[in-house]
């Protein structure tokens, strides 16, 4: 049940970020799956194009304050 709740919260967080990027008018892609060198796949939640460059976002749900880094 805990994993299910975490999955729902994660999806809500990703939807929130997607909506914020749209409200800001930033061209963006969501849920991108890319191959790795080892032949596996990796997933990126959001990629947005800003005036300063490309912004890559991994949206994880947390009840704590937002940070960047």
Buried (B, 14 or more C-beta within 10 A) or exposed (E): EEEEEEEEBBEEBBEEBBEBBEEEEBEBEBEEEEEEEEEEEEEBBBBBEEEEEEEEBEBEBEEEEEEEE
